Amino acid sequence: MRIEKTERGLGVLAFESREEARAAIERLRLQNRVIHRDLGPDNDYSLNPEAEEAHSWKRAVVDTIIPNHRAILRIVDANWGLLTELEREAVERYRSHLADLEARHVHGRVGLASRRYPSEMDSIYE
């Protein structure tokens, strides 16, 4: 009950439909996708870790991407009952991906193999 009150206090809602849940996470997903496309480590600068893009990426991960991932997980967890079994598995891979991002970018743990973003999250609640 205490967790539910906290989630409500954060503005996290349980929705009645998959469409509503999808709409609630869409802007956050889009923002993360654009940042990753524009600044992510798959770009040409990856061969130069001192490039300005590398620094911009690191800032964006901490300032925007991780908070957005956390917000998405709060919404998904509040609407767990709307997920299919396959989507639930994707969410758990997503949760692991986020833990790896935080370990690297927040806690400074380098040299760890990081789990990739599960592409199934792109179609969650569709």
MOPAC internal coordinates of N, CA, C and O (Angstrom, degrees):
PM7 1SCF
backbone

  N    0.0000 0     0.00 0     0.00 0    0    0    0
  C    1.4495 1     0.00 0     0.00 0    1    0    0
  C    1.5225 1   110.67 1     0.00 0    2    1    0
  O    1.2310 1   120.21 1   139.79 1    3    2    1
  N    1.3407 1   117.21 1   -40.21 1    3    2    1
  C    1.4587 1   120.34 1  -179.65 1    5    3    2
  C    1.5300 1   110.82 1   -62.95 1    6    5    3
  O    1.2310 1   120.29 1   139.83 1    7    6    5
  N    1.3296 1   117.05 1   -40.17 1    7    6    5
  C    1.4623 1   121.00 1   178.50 1    9    7    6
  C    1.5212 1   109.95 1   -63.52 1   10    9    7
  O    1.2310 1   120.21 1   137.46 1   11   10    9
  N    1.3219 1   117.21 1   -42.54 1   11   10    9
  C    1.4618 1   120.26 1   179.19 1   13   11   10
  C    1.5225 1   110.87 1   -60.74 1   14   13   11
  O    1.2310 1   119.86 1   139.03 1   15   14   13
  N    1.3251 1   117.87 1   -40.97 1   15   14   13
  C    1.4660 1   121.11 1   178.30 1   17   15   14
  C    1.5229 1   110.65 1   -64.53 1   18   17   15
  O    1.2310 1   120.56 1   139.43 1   19   18   17
  N    1.3233 1   116.54 1   -40.57 1   19   18   17
  C    1.4662 1   120.37 1   178.27 1   21   19   18
  C    1.5191 1   110.33 1   -63.24 1   22   21   19
  O    1.2310 1   120.46 1   134.93 1   23   22   21
  N    1.3246 1   116.72 1   -45.07 1   23   22   21
  C    1.4603 1   120.19 1   179.32 1   25   23   22
  C    1.5269 1   110.80 1   -61.36 1   26   25   23
  O    1.2310 1   120.16 1   137.13 1   27   26   25
  N    1.3125 1   117.30 1   -42.87 1   27   26   25
  C    1.4735 1   119.89 1   177.18 1   29   27   26
  C    1.5178 1   110.12 1   -62.60 1   30   29   27
  O    1.2310 1   120.44 1   140.94 1   31   30   29
  N    1.3361 1   116.76 1   -39.06 1   31   30   29
  C    1.4604 1   120.81 1   178.14 1   33   31   30
  C    1.5183 1   112.21 1   -63.20 1   34   33   31
  O    1.2310 1   120.47 1   150.21 1   35   34   33
  N    1.3155 1   116.71 1   -29.79 1   35   34   33
  C    1.4624 1   121.54 1   177.17 1   37   35   34
  C    1.5247 1   111.64 1   -84.62 1   38   37   35
  O    1.2310 1   120.46 1   179.49 1   39   38   37
  N    1.3188 1   116.73 1    -0.51 1   39   38   37
  C    1.4547 1   120.50 1   179.81 1   41   39   38
  C    1.5155 1   114.07 1    82.73 1   42   41   39
  O    1.2310 1   119.82 1  -162.29 1   43   42   41
  N    1.3291 1   117.96 1    17.71 1   43   42   41
  C    1.4549 1   121.55 1   179.34 1   45   43   42
  C    1.5227 1   108.27 1   -86.30 1   46   45   43
  O    1.2310 1   121.13 1   -53.55 1   47   46   45
  N    1.3118 1   115.45 1   126.45 1   47   46   45
  C    1.4562 1   120.71 1  -175.70 1   49   47   46
  C    1.5216 1   111.27 1  -114.48 1   50   49   47
  O    1.2310 1   121.87 1   -30.67 1   51   50   49
  N    1.3237 1   114.03 1   149.33 1   51   50   49
  C    1.4534 1   119.98 1   168.90 1   53   51   50
  C    1.5234 1   106.17 1   -91.83 1   54   53   51
  O    1.2310 1   120.85 1   -53.68 1   55   54   53
  N    1.3156 1   115.98 1   126.32 1   55   54   53
  C    1.4600 1   121.07 1  -176.83 1   57   55   54
  C    1.5158 1   110.79 1   -98.42 1   58   57   55
  O    1.2310 1   121.23 1   -16.41 1   59   58   57
  N    1.3117 1   115.25 1   163.59 1   59   58   57
  C    1.4595 1   120.64 1   179.34 1   61   59   58
  C    1.5178 1   112.38 1   -90.66 1   62   61   59
  O    1.2310 1   120.21 1   159.68 1   63   62   61
  N    1.3346 1   117.21 1   -20.32 1   63   62   61
  C    1.4638 1   119.08 1  -176.62 1   65   63   62
  C    1.5244 1   111.23 1  -133.98 1   66   65   63
  O    1.2310 1   121.89 1   -21.32 1   67   66   65
  N    1.3134 1   113.99 1   158.68 1   67   66   65
  C    1.4587 1   120.78 1   176.16 1   69   67   66
  C    1.5283 1   110.38 1   -63.93 1   70   69   67
  O    1.2310 1   120.51 1   144.50 1   71   70   69
  N    1.3176 1   116.64 1   -35.50 1   71   70   69
  C    1.4654 1   121.08 1  -179.98 1   73   71   70
  C    1.5250 1   111.09 1   -61.83 1   74   73   71
  O    1.2310 1   120.44 1   138.27 1   75   74   73
  N    1.3260 1   116.76 1   -41.73 1   75   74   73
  C    1.4701 1   120.29 1   178.81 1   77   75   74
  C    1.5288 1   110.85 1   -66.31 1   78   77   75
  O    1.2310 1   120.78 1   138.59 1   79   78   77
  N    1.3306 1   116.12 1   -41.41 1   79   78   77
  C    1.4637 1   119.86 1   179.05 1   81   79   78
  C    1.5269 1   110.12 1   -64.59 1   82   81   79
  O    1.2310 1   120.49 1   137.87 1   83   82   81
  N    1.3158 1   116.67 1   -42.13 1   83   82   81
  C    1.4728 1   121.42 1   178.45 1   85   83   82
  C    1.5260 1   110.21 1   -60.55 1   86   85   83
  O    1.2310 1   120.42 1   134.04 1   87   86   85
  N    1.3164 1   116.80 1   -45.96 1   87   86   85
  C    1.4689 1   120.99 1  -179.48 1   89   87   86
  C    1.5277 1   111.09 1   -61.75 1   90   89   87
  O    1.2310 1   120.16 1   145.58 1   91   90   89
  N    1.3223 1   117.29 1   -34.42 1   91   90   89
  C    1.4649 1   121.19 1  -177.61 1   93   91   90
  C    1.5276 1   112.46 1   -68.01 1   94   93   91
  O    1.2310 1   120.04 1   151.11 1   95   94   93
  N    1.3228 1   117.52 1   -28.89 1   95   94   93
  C    1.4652 1   119.73 1  -178.35 1   97   95   94
  C    1.5222 1   113.07 1  -101.13 1   98   97   95
  O    1.2310 1   119.64 1   169.79 1   99   98   97
  N    1.3105 1   118.30 1   -10.21 1   99   98   97
  C    1.4658 1   120.96 1  -170.46 1  101   99   98
  C    1.5280 1   113.52 1   -61.68 1  102  101   99
  O    1.2310 1   119.08 1   135.13 1  103  102  101
  N    1.3127 1   119.37 1   -44.87 1  103  102  101
  C    1.4671 1   121.15 1  -178.14 1  105  103  102
  C    1.5302 1   110.66 1   -63.60 1  106  105  103
  O    1.2310 1   120.70 1   139.82 1  107  106  105
  N    1.3276 1   116.27 1   -40.18 1  107  106  105
  C    1.4635 1   120.79 1   179.01 1  109  107  106
  C    1.5247 1   111.08 1   -64.86 1  110  109  107
  O    1.2310 1   120.66 1   136.94 1  111  110  109
  N    1.3227 1   116.35 1   -43.06 1  111  110  109
  C    1.4622 1   121.06 1   178.21 1  113  111  110
  C    1.5216 1   111.02 1   -62.88 1  114  113  111
  O    1.2310 1   120.90 1   136.64 1  115  114  113
  N    1.3381 1   115.88 1   -43.36 1  115  114  113
  C    1.4632 1   120.64 1  -179.84 1  117  115  114
  C    1.5271 1   110.70 1   -62.53 1  118  117  115
  O    1.2310 1   120.56 1   134.72 1  119  118  117
  N    1.3100 1   116.54 1   -45.28 1  119  118  117
  C    1.4624 1   120.33 1   179.81 1  121  119  118
  C    1.5326 1   110.69 1   -59.85 1  122  121  119
  O    1.2310 1   120.15 1   134.08 1  123  122  121
  N    1.3148 1   117.32 1   -45.92 1  123  122  121
  C    1.4676 1   120.49 1   178.32 1  125  123  122
  C    1.5255 1   111.40 1   -62.56 1  126  125  123
  O    1.2310 1   120.52 1   137.65 1  127  126  125
  N    1.3285 1   116.61 1   -42.35 1  127  126  125
  C    1.4656 1   120.84 1  -178.50 1  129  127  126
  C    1.5312 1   111.16 1   -62.44 1  130  129  127
  O    1.2310 1   120.38 1   136.63 1  131  130  129
  N    1.3329 1   116.88 1   -43.37 1  131  130  129
  C    1.4678 1   120.69 1  -179.52 1  133  131  130
  C    1.5253 1   110.46 1   -65.39 1  134  133  131
  O    1.2310 1   120.38 1   135.39 1  135  134  133
  N    1.3242 1   116.88 1   -44.61 1  135  134  133
  C    1.4690 1   120.01 1   178.74 1  137  135  134
  C    1.5227 1   110.09 1   -61.46 1  138  137  135
  O    1.2310 1   120.30 1   135.59 1  139  138  137
  N    1.3259 1   117.02 1   -44.41 1  139  138  137
  C    1.4635 1   119.98 1  -179.52 1  141  139  138
  C    1.5237 1   110.78 1   -63.28 1  142  141  139
  O    1.2310 1   120.37 1   136.26 1  143  142  141
  N    1.3182 1   116.90 1   -43.74 1  143  142  141
  C    1.4674 1   120.36 1   179.81 1  145  143  142
  C    1.5315 1   111.02 1   -62.12 1  146  145  143
  O    1.2310 1   120.53 1   136.89 1  147  146  145
  N    1.3320 1   116.59 1   -43.11 1  147  146  145
  C    1.4631 1   120.69 1  -175.21 1  149  147  146
  C    1.5246 1   113.93 1   -79.57 1  150  149  147
  O    1.2310 1   120.08 1   144.69 1  151  150  149
  N    1.3337 1   117.46 1   -35.31 1  151  150  149
  C    1.4667 1   120.63 1  -171.93 1  153  151  150
  C    1.5212 1   114.68 1  -123.18 1  154  153  151
  O    1.2310 1   120.09 1   171.19 1  155  154  153
  N    1.3172 1   117.44 1    -8.81 1  155  154  153
  C    1.4582 1   121.25 1  -171.41 1  157  155  154
  C    1.5137 1   114.73 1   -60.15 1  158  157  155
  O    1.2310 1   120.59 1   -16.41 1  159  158  157
  N    1.3174 1   116.47 1   163.59 1  159  158  157
  C    1.4645 1   122.54 1  -174.44 1  161  159  158
  C    1.5254 1   114.07 1   -68.78 1  162  161  159
  O    1.2310 1   119.65 1   174.75 1  163  162  161
  N    1.3283 1   118.28 1    -5.25 1  163  162  161
  C    1.4636 1   120.67 1   177.59 1  165  163  162
  C    1.5284 1   111.74 1   -83.26 1  166  165  163
  O    1.2310 1   120.01 1   175.83 1  167  166  165
  N    1.3286 1   117.59 1    -4.17 1  167  166  165
  C    1.4625 1   121.95 1  -178.70 1  169  167  166
  C    1.5292 1   111.19 1   -79.76 1  170  169  167
  O    1.2310 1   120.85 1    -9.13 1  171  170  169
  N    1.3281 1   115.99 1   170.87 1  171  170  169
  C    1.4684 1   122.31 1  -175.14 1  173  171  170
  C    1.5236 1   113.96 1   -58.84 1  174  173  171
  O    1.2310 1   119.68 1   149.05 1  175  174  173
  N    1.3067 1   118.22 1   -30.95 1  175  174  173
  C    1.4615 1   120.74 1  -176.32 1  177  175  174
  C    1.5304 1   112.85 1   -65.36 1  178  177  175
  O    1.2310 1   119.96 1   167.37 1  179  178  177
  N    1.3162 1   117.68 1   -12.63 1  179  178  177
  C    1.4683 1   120.61 1  -173.74 1  181  179  178
  C    1.5283 1   112.88 1   -56.55 1  182  181  179
  O    1.2310 1   120.07 1   159.08 1  183  182  181
  N    1.3157 1   117.47 1   -20.92 1  183  182  181
  C    1.4633 1   120.33 1   177.79 1  185  183  182
  C    1.5246 1   111.99 1   -78.14 1  186  185  183
  O    1.2310 1   120.70 1   168.39 1  187  186  185
  N    1.3349 1   116.26 1   -11.61 1  187  186  185
  C    1.4633 1   121.37 1   179.76 1  189  187  186
  C    1.5272 1   109.33 1  -125.78 1  190  189  187
  O    1.2310 1   119.72 1   -87.79 1  191  190  189
  N    1.3364 1   118.14 1    92.21 1  191  190  189
  C    1.4665 1   120.35 1  -176.49 1  193  191  190
  C    1.5245 1   113.99 1   -64.78 1  194  193  191
  O    1.2310 1   119.84 1   167.91 1  195  194  193
  N    1.3302 1   117.90 1   -12.09 1  195  194  193
  C    1.4676 1   120.93 1   178.01 1  197  195  194
  C    1.5257 1   112.17 1   -93.65 1  198  197  195
  O    1.2310 1   119.87 1  -179.63 1  199  198  197
  N    1.3160 1   117.86 1     0.37 1  199  198  197
  C    1.4652 1   121.27 1   179.66 1  201  199  198
  C    1.5240 1   110.00 1   -61.63 1  202  201  199
  O    1.2310 1   120.88 1   -30.68 1  203  202  201
  N    1.3207 1   115.92 1   149.32 1  203  202  201
  C    1.4628 1   121.03 1   178.82 1  205  203  202
  C    1.5287 1   110.90 1   -57.55 1  206  205  203
  O    1.2310 1   120.33 1   143.53 1  207  206  205
  N    1.3329 1   116.97 1   -36.47 1  207  206  205
  C    1.4687 1   120.53 1   178.65 1  209  207  206
  C    1.5268 1   111.58 1   -61.17 1  210  209  207
  O    1.2310 1   120.38 1   143.63 1  211  210  209
  N    1.3160 1   116.88 1   -36.37 1  211  210  209
  C    1.4682 1   120.14 1   178.64 1  213  211  210
  C    1.5210 1   110.56 1   -63.53 1  214  213  211
  O    1.2310 1   120.73 1   137.93 1  215  214  213
  N    1.3247 1   116.21 1   -42.07 1  215  214  213
  C    1.4659 1   120.09 1   178.21 1  217  215  214
  C    1.5283 1   110.65 1   -68.19 1  218  217  215
  O    1.2310 1   120.68 1   140.55 1  219  218  217
  N    1.3342 1   116.31 1   -39.45 1  219  218  217
  C    1.4686 1   120.21 1   178.01 1  221  219  218
  C    1.5225 1   110.48 1   -63.58 1  222  221  219
  O    1.2310 1   120.57 1   139.04 1  223  222  221
  N    1.3286 1   116.52 1   -40.96 1  223  222  221
  C    1.4589 1   121.28 1   178.15 1  225  223  222
  C    1.5268 1   110.77 1   -60.92 1  226  225  223
  O    1.2310 1   120.46 1   132.32 1  227  226  225
  N    1.3222 1   116.73 1   -47.68 1  227  226  225
  C    1.4670 1   120.24 1  -178.96 1  229  227  226
  C    1.5261 1   111.44 1   -60.58 1  230  229  227
  O    1.2310 1   120.27 1   138.85 1  231  230  229
  N    1.3258 1   117.09 1   -41.15 1  231  230  229
  C    1.4734 1   120.51 1   177.22 1  233  231  230
  C    1.5234 1   110.93 1   -65.09 1  234  233  231
  O    1.2310 1   120.80 1   135.72 1  235  234  233
  N    1.3328 1   116.07 1   -44.28 1  235  234  233
  C    1.4652 1   120.11 1  -178.36 1  237  235  234
  C    1.5278 1   111.69 1   -63.99 1  238  237  235
  O    1.2310 1   120.35 1   143.90 1  239  238  237
  N    1.3232 1   116.93 1   -36.10 1  239  238  237
  C    1.4681 1   120.04 1   178.82 1  241  239  238
  C    1.5220 1   109.84 1   -61.87 1  242  241  239
  O    1.2310 1   120.56 1   132.81 1  243  242  241
  N    1.3227 1   116.54 1   -47.19 1  243  242  241
  C    1.4663 1   120.67 1  -177.00 1  245  243  242
  C    1.5250 1   111.63 1   -73.97 1  246  245  243
  O    1.2310 1   120.38 1   137.72 1  247  246  245
  N    1.3256 1   116.88 1   -42.28 1  247  246  245
  C    1.4692 1   120.66 1  -174.09 1  249  247  246
  C    1.5183 1   114.22 1   -80.47 1  250  249  247
  O    1.2310 1   119.95 1   149.56 1  251  250  249
  N    1.3395 1   117.70 1   -30.44 1  251  250  249
  C    1.4636 1   119.78 1  -172.44 1  253  251  250
  C    1.5214 1   113.47 1  -126.90 1  254  253  251
  O    1.2310 1   120.12 1   126.65 1  255  254  253
  N    1.3203 1   117.38 1   -53.35 1  255  254  253
  C    1.4663 1   120.03 1  -171.36 1  257  255  254
  C    1.5237 1   112.28 1   -64.46 1  258  257  255
  O    1.2310 1   119.78 1   130.41 1  259  258  257
  N    1.3224 1   118.03 1   -49.59 1  259  258  257
  C    1.4686 1   119.55 1  -179.82 1  261  259  258
  C    1.5297 1   111.19 1   -63.49 1  262  261  259
  O    1.2310 1   118.84 1   133.05 1  263  262  261
  N    1.3417 1   119.82 1   -46.95 1  263  262  261
  C    1.4703 1   118.06 1   176.39 1  265  263  262
  C    1.5302 1   112.95 1   -59.45 1  266  265  263
  O    1.2310 1   120.03 1   142.12 1  267  266  265
  N    1.3289 1   117.56 1   -37.88 1  267  266  265
  C    1.4646 1   119.80 1   177.28 1  269  267  266
  C    1.5221 1   111.01 1   -65.02 1  270  269  267
  O    1.2310 1   120.20 1   136.70 1  271  270  269
  N    1.3235 1   117.22 1   -43.30 1  271  270  269
  C    1.4708 1   120.10 1   177.33 1  273  271  270
  C    1.5305 1   110.39 1   -59.90 1  274  273  271
  O    1.2310 1   120.33 1   137.40 1  275  274  273
  N    1.3238 1   116.98 1   -42.60 1  275  274  273
  C    1.4670 1   120.66 1   178.62 1  277  275  274
  C    1.5289 1   110.48 1   -61.27 1  278  277  275
  O    1.2310 1   120.34 1   135.97 1  279  278  277
  N    1.3331 1   116.96 1   -44.03 1  279  278  277
  C    1.4708 1   120.83 1   179.61 1  281  279  278
  C    1.5246 1   110.63 1   -63.57 1  282  281  279
  O    1.2310 1   120.40 1   138.31 1  283  282  281
  N    1.3244 1   116.84 1   -41.69 1  283  282  281
  C    1.4692 1   120.37 1   177.98 1  285  283  282
  C    1.5231 1   109.93 1   -61.00 1  286  285  283
  O    1.2310 1   120.12 1   134.95 1  287  286  285
  N    1.3236 1   117.38 1   -45.05 1  287  286  285
  C    1.4673 1   119.85 1   179.42 1  289  287  286
  C    1.5257 1   111.93 1   -63.23 1  290  289  287
  O    1.2310 1   119.88 1   142.53 1  291  290  289
  N    1.3245 1   117.84 1   -37.47 1  291  290  289
  C    1.4741 1   119.32 1   177.06 1  293  291  290
  C    1.5261 1   110.38 1   -61.63 1  294  293  291
  O    1.2310 1   120.47 1   137.07 1  295  294  293
  N    1.3234 1   116.71 1   -42.93 1  295  294  293
  C    1.4681 1   120.62 1   179.54 1  297  295  294
  C    1.5250 1   110.11 1   -66.24 1  298  297  295
  O    1.2310 1   120.42 1   133.48 1  299  298  297
  N    1.3239 1   116.80 1   -46.52 1  299  298  297
  C    1.4663 1   120.77 1  -179.35 1  301  299  298
  C    1.5272 1   110.59 1   -62.14 1  302  301  299
  O    1.2310 1   120.19 1   135.96 1  303  302  301
  N    1.3236 1   117.24 1   -44.04 1  303  302  301
  C    1.4626 1   119.97 1   179.68 1  305  303  302
  C    1.5265 1   111.68 1   -63.54 1  306  305  303
  O    1.2310 1   120.25 1   143.67 1  307  306  305
  N    1.3277 1   117.13 1   -36.33 1  307  306  305
  C    1.4688 1   120.58 1   178.44 1  309  307  306
  C    1.5254 1   111.42 1   -71.41 1  310  309  307
  O    1.2310 1   120.56 1   162.71 1  311  310  309
  N    1.3263 1   116.53 1   -17.29 1  311  310  309
  C    1.4654 1   121.56 1  -177.59 1  313  311  310
  C    1.5292 1   111.36 1  -122.84 1  314  313  311
  O    1.2310 1   121.15 1  -147.81 1  315  314  313
  N    1.3148 1   115.40 1    32.19 1  315  314  313
  C    1.4593 1   123.41 1  -177.54 1  317  315  314
  C    1.5288 1   111.88 1   -55.05 1  318  317  315
  O    1.2310 1   120.47 1   141.34 1  319  318  317
  N    1.3098 1   116.71 1   -38.66 1  319  318  317
  C    1.4603 1   121.17 1  -177.34 1  321  319  318
  C    1.5172 1   114.32 1   -64.75 1  322  321  319
  O    1.2310 1   119.99 1   163.78 1  323  322  321
  N    1.3218 1   117.63 1   -16.22 1  323  322  321
  C    1.4640 1   121.37 1   179.32 1  325  323  322
  C    1.5275 1   112.79 1   -87.89 1  326  325  323
  O    1.2310 1   120.28 1   172.72 1  327  326  325
  N    1.3257 1   117.08 1    -7.28 1  327  326  325
  C    1.4640 1   121.69 1  -177.12 1  329  327  326
  C    1.5218 1   111.84 1   -85.23 1  330  329  327
  O    1.2310 1   121.26 1   -31.97 1  331  330  329
  N    1.3380 1   115.20 1   148.03 1  331  330  329
  C    1.4606 1   120.22 1   169.79 1  333  331  330
  C    1.5304 1   108.17 1   -79.98 1  334  333  331
  O    1.2310 1   120.45 1   -11.48 1  335  334  333
  N    1.3144 1   116.74 1   168.52 1  335  334  333
  C    1.4657 1   120.32 1   178.78 1  337  335  334
  C    1.5300 1   111.04 1   -61.45 1  338  337  335
  O    1.2310 1   119.89 1   137.54 1  339  338  337
  N    1.3271 1   117.82 1   -42.46 1  339  338  337
  C    1.4690 1   120.49 1   178.68 1  341  339  338
  C    1.5236 1   111.28 1   -63.90 1  342  341  339
  O    1.2310 1   120.38 1   142.51 1  343  342  341
  N    1.3217 1   116.88 1   -37.49 1  343  342  341
  C    1.4618 1   120.24 1   177.44 1  345  343  342
  C    1.5236 1   110.81 1   -66.23 1  346  345  343
  O    1.2310 1   120.39 1   142.95 1  347  346  345
  N    1.3107 1   116.85 1   -37.05 1  347  346  345
  C    1.4703 1   119.87 1   178.36 1  349  347  346
  C    1.5267 1   110.84 1   -62.73 1  350  349  347
  O    1.2310 1   120.69 1   140.12 1  351  350  349
  N    1.3233 1   116.28 1   -39.88 1  351  350  349
  C    1.4670 1   119.66 1   176.56 1  353  351  350
  C    1.5260 1   110.51 1   -63.90 1  354  353  351
  O    1.2310 1   120.44 1   138.66 1  355  354  353
  N    1.3292 1   116.77 1   -41.34 1  355  354  353
  C    1.4694 1   120.72 1   178.25 1  357  355  354
  C    1.5229 1   110.48 1   -62.82 1  358  357  355
  O    1.2310 1   120.37 1   140.62 1  359  358  357
  N    1.3271 1   116.89 1   -39.38 1  359  358  357
  C    1.4671 1   120.69 1   179.18 1  361  359  358
  C    1.5202 1   110.11 1   -62.89 1  362  361  359
  O    1.2310 1   119.76 1   140.74 1  363  362  361
  N    1.3105 1   118.06 1   -39.26 1  363  362  361
  C    1.4659 1   119.83 1   179.42 1  365  363  362
  C    1.5292 1   111.28 1   -68.48 1  366  365  363
  O    1.2310 1   120.01 1   144.61 1  367  366  365
  N    1.3362 1   117.59 1   -35.39 1  367  366  365
  C    1.4691 1   119.69 1   173.57 1  369  367  366
  C    1.5251 1   110.06 1   -66.52 1  370  369  367
  O    1.2310 1   120.52 1   142.26 1  371  370  369
  N    1.3151 1   116.61 1   -37.74 1  371  370  369
  C    1.4673 1   122.64 1   177.09 1  373  371  370
  C    1.5334 1   110.27 1   -62.51 1  374  373  371
  O    1.2310 1   120.59 1   136.78 1  375  374  373
  N    1.3117 1   116.48 1   -43.22 1  375  374  373
  C    1.4617 1   121.79 1   178.91 1  377  375  374
  C    1.5461 1   110.09 1   -60.98 1  378  377  375
  O    1.2310 1   120.75 1   139.15 1  379  378  377
  N    1.3309 1   116.18 1   -40.85 1  379  378  377
  C    1.4672 1   120.73 1   177.56 1  381  379  378
  C    1.5254 1   111.04 1   -66.82 1  382  381  379
  O    1.2310 1   120.55 1   139.94 1  383  382  381
  N    1.3244 1   116.56 1   -40.06 1  383  382  381
  C    1.4706 1   121.08 1   176.51 1  385  383  382
  C    1.5240 1   109.96 1   -59.18 1  386  385  383
  O    1.2310 1   120.33 1   135.05 1  387  386  385
  N    1.3115 1   116.97 1   -44.95 1  387  386  385
  C    1.4613 1   121.04 1   179.65 1  389  387  386
  C    1.5303 1   110.73 1   -63.67 1  390  389  387
  O    1.2310 1   120.03 1   138.17 1  391  390  389
  N    1.3121 1   117.55 1   -41.83 1  391  390  389
  C    1.4700 1   120.46 1   178.07 1  393  391  390
  C    1.5284 1   110.65 1   -59.85 1  394  393  391
  O    1.2310 1   120.38 1   140.00 1  395  394  393
  N    1.3253 1   116.88 1   -40.00 1  395  394  393
  C    1.4642 1   120.56 1   177.71 1  397  395  394
  C    1.5250 1   111.43 1   -66.43 1  398  397  395
  O    1.2310 1   120.17 1   138.29 1  399  398  397
  N    1.3395 1   117.28 1   -41.71 1  399  398  397
  C    1.4708 1   120.82 1   176.99 1  401  399  398
  C    1.5192 1   110.71 1   -59.49 1  402  401  399
  O    1.2310 1   120.81 1   134.49 1  403  402  401
  N    1.3218 1   116.06 1   -45.51 1  403  402  401
  C    1.4622 1   120.01 1  -179.38 1  405  403  402
  C    1.5277 1   111.17 1   -65.48 1  406  405  403
  O    1.2310 1   120.36 1   140.04 1  407  406  405
  N    1.3284 1   116.92 1   -39.96 1  407  406  405
  C    1.4663 1   120.03 1   178.71 1  409  407  406
  C    1.5239 1   110.57 1   -58.99 1  410  409  407
  O    1.2310 1   120.55 1   137.50 1  411  410  409
  N    1.3095 1   116.56 1   -42.50 1  411  410  409
  C    1.4582 1   120.96 1  -177.84 1  413  411  410
  C    1.5213 1   112.23 1   -76.61 1  414  413  411
  O    1.2310 1   120.34 1   127.85 1  415  414  413
  N    1.3334 1   116.95 1   -52.15 1  415  414  413
  C    1.4630 1   120.88 1  -168.74 1  417  415  414
  C    1.5258 1   114.51 1   -89.98 1  418  417  415
  O    1.2310 1   119.87 1   156.77 1  419  418  417
  N    1.3157 1   117.85 1   -23.23 1  419  418  417
  C    1.4675 1   120.43 1   179.86 1  421  419  418
  C    1.5245 1   110.47 1  -102.06 1  422  421  419
  O    1.2310 1   120.79 1   135.82 1  423  422  421
  N    1.3284 1   116.09 1   -44.18 1  423  422  421
  C    1.4626 1   120.50 1  -174.69 1  425  423  422
  C    1.5279 1   113.58 1   -97.49 1  426  425  423
  O    1.2310 1   120.31 1   176.55 1  427  426  425
  N    1.3394 1   117.01 1    -3.45 1  427  426  425
  C    1.4555 1   121.22 1   174.69 1  429  427  426
  C    1.5104 1   116.05 1    70.71 1  430  429  427
  O    1.2310 1   120.02 1  -157.79 1  431  430  429
  N    1.3086 1   117.57 1    22.21 1  431  430  429
  C    1.4668 1   120.52 1   179.09 1  433  431  430
  C    1.5235 1   108.83 1   -82.68 1  434  433  431
  O    1.2310 1   120.72 1   -72.27 1  435  434  433
  N    1.3024 1   116.23 1   107.73 1  435  434  433
  C    1.4626 1   120.70 1  -178.18 1  437  435  434
  C    1.5145 1   110.12 1  -102.87 1  438  437  435
  O    1.2310 1   121.42 1   -16.64 1  439  438  437
  N    1.3235 1   114.89 1   163.36 1  439  438  437
  C    1.4542 1   119.92 1   178.65 1  441  439  438
  C    1.5110 1   113.89 1    81.34 1  442  441  439
  O    1.2310 1   120.57 1  -175.87 1  443  442  441
  N    1.3169 1   116.51 1     4.13 1  443  442  441
  C    1.4582 1   119.81 1   178.52 1  445  443  442
  C    1.5214 1   110.08 1   -87.96 1  446  445  443
  O    1.2310 1   120.65 1   -38.63 1  447  446  445
  N    1.3026 1   116.37 1   141.37 1  447  446  445
  C    1.4574 1   119.70 1   172.08 1  449  447  446
  C    1.5240 1   107.30 1   -71.72 1  450  449  447
  O    1.2310 1   120.71 1   -54.54 1  451  450  449
  N    1.3076 1   116.24 1   125.46 1  451  450  449
  C    1.4631 1   120.32 1  -177.88 1  453  451  450
  C    1.5161 1   110.45 1  -101.49 1  454  453  451
  O    1.2310 1   121.28 1   -43.89 1  455  454  453
  N    1.3057 1   115.16 1   136.11 1  455  454  453
  C    1.4557 1   119.67 1   175.80 1  457  455  454
  C    1.5219 1   108.81 1   -74.37 1  458  457  455
  O    1.2310 1   121.01 1   -40.67 1  459  458  457
  N    1.3075 1   115.67 1   139.33 1  459  458  457
  C    1.4587 1   121.95 1  -178.37 1  461  459  458
  C    1.5284 1   110.19 1   -77.34 1  462  461  459
  O    1.2310 1   121.57 1   -22.38 1  463  462  461
  N    1.3158 1   114.60 1   157.62 1  463  462  461
  C    1.4565 1   121.45 1   174.87 1  465  463  462
  C    1.5248 1   108.26 1   -61.10 1  466  465  463
  O    1.2310 1   119.65 1   -52.16 1  467  466  465
  N    1.3312 1   118.28 1   127.84 1  467  466  465
  C    1.4701 1   119.77 1   179.63 1  469  467  466
  C    1.5306 1   110.40 1   -76.20 1  470  469  467
  O    1.2310 1   120.59 1   -63.03 1  471  470  469
  N    1.3081 1   116.47 1   116.97 1  471  470  469
  C    1.4672 1   120.95 1  -175.84 1  473  471  470
  C    1.5307 1   112.49 1   -61.01 1  474  473  471
  O    1.2310 1   120.08 1   160.73 1  475  474  473
  N    1.3239 1   117.45 1   -19.27 1  475  474  473
  C    1.4725 1   120.07 1   177.86 1  477  475  474
  C    1.5232 1   111.64 1   -62.07 1  478  477  475
  O    1.2310 1   120.47 1   157.33 1  479  478  477
  N    1.3212 1   116.70 1   -22.67 1  479  478  477
  C    1.4695 1   119.81 1   178.94 1  481  479  478
  C    1.5257 1   111.33 1   -66.06 1  482  481  479
  O    1.2310 1   120.31 1   158.77 1  483  482  481
  N    1.3289 1   117.02 1   -21.23 1  483  482  481
  C    1.4652 1   120.06 1   179.57 1  485  483  482
  C    1.5234 1   112.09 1   -65.89 1  486  485  483
  O    1.2310 1   120.34 1   156.83 1  487  486  485
  N    1.3161 1   116.95 1   -23.17 1  487  486  485
  C    1.4679 1   119.42 1  -177.66 1  489  487  486
  C    1.5268 1   112.63 1  -116.30 1  490  489  487
  O    1.2310 1   120.22 1  -161.70 1  491  490  489
  N    1.3144 1   117.19 1    18.30 1  491  490  489
  C    1.4586 1   119.97 1  -178.96 1  493  491  490
  C    1.5321 1   110.41 1   -62.58 1  494  493  491
  O    1.2310 1   120.86 1   -40.66 1  495  494  493
  N    1.2825 1   115.96 1   139.34 1  495  494  493
  C    1.4699 1   125.10 1  -179.42 1  497  495  494
  C    1.5294 1   113.36 1    66.84 1  498  497  495
  O    1.2310 1   119.30 1  -168.28 1  499  498  497
  N    1.3302 1   118.95 1    11.72 1  499  498  497
  C    1.4784 1   118.97 1   177.94 1  501  499  498
  C    1.5088 1   110.37 1   -79.56 1  502  501  499
  O    1.2310 1   120.10 1   180.00 1  503  502  501

